[in-house]
Amino acid sequence: MNTIIFDLDDTLYDQIRPFKEAFYTVISSSLPDQLVNQIYLASRHYSDEVFEQEQQGIISTLDLQIYRITAACKEFGLSISADQAIAFQNAYQSNQRQIKLFLEINQLLDQLTQKKVQLAVLTNGNTDHQKMKFEQLGLSKWIKAEYCFISGAIGTAKPTIGPFRYIEQCMPIDRESTWYVGDTYQNDVVGAKQAGWKAIWFNHRRREQPKSSFKPDRTVTSAKALLDYLTHIT
């Protein structure tokens, strides 16, 4: 049985849209679009940097949220207060209640379901918050709720091998025919390859590929390319 498991954030939907809306509303309405794109990417980096500390309870979720946006802004010469960071986070989370699947992802899930490909989601993050996104995106149309695996619920996070092995205990899968699709090289490509799965790097942000002994089986740079490739191999 072919199995395809997806990351959630910035893989199934465009995460930068709710980020930008919050940024322009709360922090600055005058910065160039390209600069805000760079701040967004930096915030993802800083979030990953302290994610494990948050998971272990060393810092709070709010501390992580304040740190990632303040550090990202500081990198580009923009100073914001903790109050601004909290206001930004509140606006960002509110905007995430309006997220929609990439159009091609919607088409892809329809096609994979018709072909009886087994589907799941594996995402890092807070259980309730990630469940909200799963529901907002309407993913239960294609994916069983019990096949939405969230690090906060299972107690282990990407890129460690733990969540991948956990899924193997919950689903009838064969590692050699299991594909993982994600946008983050370290968490998604390295994590999946360490587990012996196949990995597709959904590099639609056109990041430079890091130096690593783990290589993706395929790199695609658009949702359309992902649709075409997965339709072809299933």
C-alpha positions in Angstrom: 0.0 0.0 0.0 1.3 3.4 -0.9 1.2 5.9 2.0 1.7 9.6 1.8 2.1 11.6 4.9 2.1 15.4 4.9 3.5 18.1 7.0 0.9 20.8 7.8 2.2 24.3 8.1 3.4 25.9 4.9 3.0 22.5 3.1 -0.8 22.1 2.8 -1.6 25.9 3.0 0.3 29.2 2.5 1.4 30.1 6.0 2.8 33.4 4.9 -0.6 34.9 4.1 -1.9 35.0 7.7 1.6 36.1 8.9 1.7 39.0 6.5 -1.8 40.2 7.3 -0.9 40.2 11.0 2.4 41.9 10.4 1.0 44.7 8.3 -1.8 45.3 10.8 0.2 45.2 14.0 3.9 45.9 13.3 4.3 47.9 10.1 2.2 48.6 7.0 5.0 50.2 5.1 7.7 47.6 4.7 8.3 46.0 1.2 6.6 42.7 0.6 9.9 41.0 -0.1 11.3 42.1 3.3 8.3 40.8 5.1 8.8 37.5 3.3 12.3 37.4 4.7 11.1 38.2 8.2 8.6 35.4 7.9 11.4 32.9 6.9 13.5 34.1 9.8 10.7 33.7 12.3 10.4 30.0 11.2 14.1 29.6 11.8 13.9 31.1 15.3 10.8 29.1 16.1 12.6 25.9 15.3 15.6 27.0 17.3 13.7 27.0 20.6 10.9 24.6 19.8 12.4 21.7 21.7 12.8 23.9 24.8 9.1 24.8 24.6 8.2 21.1 24.2 10.2 20.2 27.3 8.6 23.0 29.3 11.8 25.0 29.7 10.1 28.0 28.1 6.4 28.7 27.7 4.6 28.7 24.3 4.1 32.5 24.8 7.9 32.9 25.3 8.5 31.0 22.0 6.0 33.2 20.2 7.5 36.4 21.5 11.0 35.3 20.8 10.5 34.2 17.2 9.0 37.4 15.9 11.1 39.8 18.0 14.3 37.9 16.9 13.2 37.9 13.3 12.4 41.6 13.3 15.7 42.4 15.0 17.6 40.5 12.3 16.3 43.1 9.8 16.9 46.1 12.0 13.3 46.4 13.3 12.8 46.6 17.1 9.4 45.6 18.6 8.2 45.4 22.2 6.9 42.3 23.9 3.4 43.8 23.8 3.7 44.2 20.1 4.9 40.6 19.7 1.9 39.4 21.7 -0.6 41.6 19.7 1.0 40.2 16.5 0.6 36.6 17.7 -3.0 37.2 18.6 -3.7 38.6 15.1 -1.7 35.8 13.5 -3.7 33.1 15.2 -7.0 34.9 14.4 -6.0 35.0 10.7 -5.1 31.3 10.8 -8.8 30.6 11.3 -9.3 31.7 7.7 -6.6 29.5 6.1 -7.4 27.4 3.0 -5.6 24.6 1.2 -3.5 25.3 -1.8 -5.8 24.7 -4.8 -3.5 22.1 -6.2 -3.4 20.3 -2.8 -7.1 20.1 -2.8 -7.0 18.5 -6.2 -4.1 16.2 -5.1 -6.0 14.9 -2.1 -9.0 14.2 -4.2 -6.9 12.2 -6.7 -5.0 10.3 -4.0 -8.2 9.3 -2.3 -9.7 8.0 -5.5 -6.5 5.9 -6.0 -7.0 4.6 -2.4 -3.6 5.9 -1.2 -3.4 5.9 2.6 -3.1 9.5 3.9 -2.0 11.1 7.1 -0.6 14.3 8.6 2.4 14.7 10.9 3.0 18.1 12.3 5.0 19.7 15.2 3.1 22.0 17.5 0.5 22.5 20.2 -2.2 19.9 20.0 -5.3 22.2 20.2 -3.8 24.8 17.8 -2.8 22.2 15.1 -6.2 20.4 15.5 -7.9 23.8 14.8 -5.9 24.1 11.5 -6.7 20.5 10.5 -10.4 21.3 11.0 -10.2 24.7 9.3 -8.6 23.1 6.2 -11.4 20.5 6.1 -8.8 17.7 6.0 -11.2 15.2 7.5 -12.7 14.9 4.0 -9.6 12.9 3.1 -7.8 12.0 6.3 -9.1 10.2 9.4 -8.9 12.4 12.5 -6.9 9.7 14.2 -4.3 9.9 11.4 -3.6 13.6 12.3 -0.4 13.1 14.4 0.7 16.2 16.4 3.9 16.3 18.4 2.2 17.9 21.4 -0.2 15.0 21.6 2.3 12.1 21.0 5.1 13.5 23.1 7.8 13.5 20.5 8.7 15.8 17.6 10.4 16.0 14.3 13.2 15.7 13.3 13.8 12.9 15.9 12.8 9.4 14.8 10.2 9.1 17.5 7.1 10.5 15.7 7.9 8.4 12.6 8.1 5.2 14.6 5.0 6.2 16.5 3.1 6.4 13.2 4.4 3.0 12.2 2.7 1.6 15.3 -0.6 3.3 14.5 -0.9 2.7 10.8 -0.3 -0.3 8.5 2.6 1.1 6.5 5.7 -0.2 4.7 8.6 2.1 5.1 9.8 1.6 1.5 6.5 2.7 0.1 5.8 5.6 2.6 6.4 9.1 1.4 6.7 12.2 3.6 6.1 15.6 2.2 7.2 18.8 4.0 8.7 22.2 3.4 11.4 22.3 6.2 14.6 20.5 5.3 15.8 19.6 8.8 12.4 18.6 10.3 10.9 17.0 7.3 13.6 15.7 4.9 16.1 14.7 7.5 13.5 13.3 9.9 11.8 11.1 7.3 15.1 9.9 5.8 16.4 8.9 9.2 13.3 6.8 9.7 13.8 5.0 6.4 10.9 6.7 4.6 11.0 8.5 1.2 11.0 12.3 1.4 9.8 15.0 -0.9 11.1 18.5 -0.1 8.4 20.9 -0.9 10.7 23.9 -1.4 8.2 26.4 -2.6 10.1 29.2 -0.7 13.2 28.4 -2.8 15.5 28.0 0.2 19.1 27.0 -0.3 19.5 23.3 0.3 21.5 22.7 3.5 24.6 20.5 3.5 23.4 17.2 4.9 24.1 13.5 4.4 20.4 13.1 4.1 19.0 14.0 0.6 15.4 14.2 -0.5 14.1 11.6 -3.0 12.5 14.5 -4.8 12.5 18.3 -4.6 9.5 20.3 -6.0 9.2 24.1 -5.9 5.4 24.5 -6.4 2.1 23.0 -5.4 1.5 22.3 -9.1 4.8 20.4 -9.4 3.9 18.4 -6.3 0.5 17.5 -7.7 2.1 16.4 -11.0 4.7 14.3 -9.3 2.6 12.5 -6.8 -0.1 11.9 -9.4 2.5 10.2 -11.5 4.0 7.9 -8.9 0.8 6.7 -7.3 
